Amino acid sequence: MLNSIIWDVNPALLDLGNFQIRYYSVLFALAFIVSYFIIKRFYKNEGVPVTELDSLTVYVVLGGLIGARLGHCLFYDWDYFSNHLLEIILPVSFTPDFHFTGFQGLASHGGAIVVIVSILLFKRKSTKKSFFWVIDRVAVPTGFAGAFIRLGNLMNSEIYGHHTDLPWGFIFARNGETLPSHPTQLYEAFFYVITSLVLLRLYKVERFRNAKGFLLGVFFIMVFTARFFIEFVKENQVAFEEGMTLNMGQWLSIPVVLVGIFLVVRALKINPKKF
């Protein structure tokens, strides 16, 4: 019987001393590439020029990166970054000495907020489709993207859970762990994939595909409900979460789920006969 899995993977795919290419970075890039091709298929199937998607991709990628980075720095580690402002925007650290780090500190809640703002800005230059038409289709593959990013967290041996005696527990040896822990990266990746599969199925149904905000609402509900409950078995990410009944990730997830419920109910009320 499997008792535990010893996880001792080097997070660097390529190590050149002060410069590394990490699995996390590669998987992060794959997240956007896979999402791009899925959304591209939506655009082609619905007769929307793909050139518009190219511009949208720039907005979403930049918005996702900037938002996720700012979300981490503001919500989780402001005490440090308030004294190291350059490290917010540069993929390097000057403490204790200069070295390349990549953007390892990213928070999905911040990314979600700024991606929405980015799409609103994108719509100022594009009038072919509505804001909700665009963001509903962006939402569909985002679960797949999130799964890639969580696999990157696994390769970094980070964001894992409390100790467990379950047979699929991971011993994160690179962090000096000797006891198995919940592989919460895989838990989240699993639910994110399920979310995108559900959204792909809903997208194929015309009444769901055309209900403004419906797909985005389902995405918010499924992803952040899963995130809320998985946080109960996840190690706290920062010291100030110790002693909190709900951690920062859970507090940030609650309003997103509520927004998701609002969007779904709103879509049902606007076109009740279609449902």
Summary of the structure (lengths in Angstrom):
residues: 275
radius of gyration: 19.6
end to end distance: 48.0
largest distance: 63.4
contacts: 862
relative contact order: 0.13
helix: 63%
strand: 8%
